[in-house]
């Protein structure tokens, strides 16, 4: 009886909840950083929504940066130094790589992401749960400077998703594709960055996969 009372008091105090709290690093680009969202929609950033929906189970560390391609290994190394401890990692890159429409685009991106996975598992442990996030779709009609290569860029986004899914299987990581998730109406600003509603659509897909990381 005394033991049961002790456990009840621990649960009531929130100590058990603290033990189950998991820190998840999200290493991504501007779609992770949310810099393109208006001030009024900042609280709709998908990273923010996923953390809120976890009901205190997760702490998401937003390591997004605008314009970041997969060829950002020095930045990844710096991130590992900033955060010496983490329970899981999400890598959400590829959108900026899609501007490279040469045959080297996909193999380079795969090599870069594979290197990130390896570095993270050295830093945080060989069994670190990792989720690879395939890049989202674009609204070709709303693109800015890359509109002349809209079709080629869309093709690269598809190829990157396929390649990242294969890499995830090879490295025992999770994978989720965001291609086709964001409605065109949420990509009217510049064809790439989703508005608040688009971020909600992303959160609905990414959230359960992040929460399931073990």
Residue pairs with C-beta under 8 A, 6 or more apart in sequence:
10 16
17 56
20 57
21 56
21 57
21 58
21 59
22 57
22 58
22 59
22 87
22 88
22 213
23 58
23 59
23 61
23 83
23 85
23 86
23 87
23 88
24 58
24 59
24 60
24 61
24 86
24 87
24 88
24 89
24 90
24 210
24 213
25 61
25 63
25 79
25 83
25 86
25 88
25 89
25 90
26 32
26 47
26 60
26 61
26 62
26 63
26 64
26 90
26 92
27 63
27 64
27 76
27 79
27 89
27 90
27 91
27 92
27 93
27 116
28 63
28 64
28 65
28 68
28 90
28 91
28 92
28 93
28 133
29 64
29 65
29 66
29 67
29 68
29 69
29 92
29 93
29 95
29 96
30 36
30 64
30 65
30 66
30 67
30 68
30 95
30 193
31 46
31 64
31 92
31 95
31 136
31 192
31 193
31 194
31 202
32 46
32 47
32 62
32 63
32 64
32 65
32 92
33 62
33 64
33 65
33 66
34 42
34 45
34 46
34 47
34 48
34 62
34 64
34 199
35 64
35 66
36 66
36 189
36 190
36 192
36 193
37 44
37 45
37 193
37 195
37 196
37 199
38 195
38 196
40 196
41 195
41 196
41 199
42 48
44 196
44 197
44 199
44 200
45 199
46 199
46 200
46 202
46 203
46 206
47 60
47 62
47 64
48 60
49 199
49 200
49 203
49 207
50 58
50 60
50 203
50 206
50 207
50 210
50 211
51 58
51 59
51 60
53 203
53 207
54 207
54 210
54 211
57 211
58 210
58 211
60 210
61 83
61 86
63 79
63 83
64 92
65 72
65 75
67 96
68 75
68 93
68 96
69 93
69 96
69 97
69 109
69 112
70 93
70 94
70 97
70 108
70 109
70 112
70 113
70 116
71 97
71 108
71 112
72 93
72 112
73 112
73 115
73 116
73 119
76 116
76 119
77 119
80 119
80 120
80 123
84 123
85 124
86 120
86 124
86 128
87 129
87 213
88 128
88 129
88 130
88 131
88 210
88 213
89 120
89 124
89 128
89 129
89 130
89 131
90 130
90 131
90 133
90 206
90 210
91 113
91 116
91 117
91 130
91 131
91 132
91 133
92 133
92 135
93 109
93 113
93 133
93 135
94 109
94 134
94 135
94 157
94 160
94 161
94 164
95 135
95 136
95 157
95 192
97 105
97 108
97 109
97 135
97 156
97 160
98 105
98 135
98 138
98 153
98 154
98 156
98 157
98 160
99 146
99 149
99 153
100 108
100 156
101 149
101 152
101 153
101 155
101 156
105 156
105 159
105 160
106 156
106 159
106 160
106 163
107 163
109 160
109 163
109 164
110 163
110 164
110 167
113 132
113 164
113 167
114 167
114 171
117 130
117 171
117 173
120 128
120 130
121 127
121 128
121 130
129 173
129 174
129 213
129 214
130 171
130 173
130 174
131 173
131 174
131 175
131 176
131 209
131 210
131 213
132 164
132 165
132 167
132 168
132 173
132 174
132 175
132 176
133 164
133 175
133 176
133 177
133 178
133 206
134 160
134 161
134 164
134 165
134 175
134 176
134 177
134 178
134 179
135 157
135 160
135 161
135 178
135 179
136 157
136 178
136 179
136 181
136 182
136 194
136 202
137 154
137 157
137 178
137 179
137 180
137 181
137 182
137 187
138 150
138 153
138 154
138 157
138 187
138 191
138 192
139 184
139 187
139 188
139 191
139 192
140 147
140 150
140 151
140 153
140 154
140 191
141 184
141 191
142 184
142 187
142 188
142 189
142 190
142 191
143 150
143 153
143 190
143 191
143 192
144 190
144 191
146 153
147 191
150 191
157 179
158 179
161 177
161 179
164 175
165 175
165 177
167 173
168 174
168 175
169 175
174 209
174 212
174 213
176 205
176 206
176 209
178 202
178 205
178 206
181 201
181 202
181 205
182 194
182 198
182 201
182 202
183 197
183 198
183 201
185 197
186 194
186 195
186 197
186 198
186 201
187 193
187 194
187 195
187 198
188 195
189 195
194 201
194 202
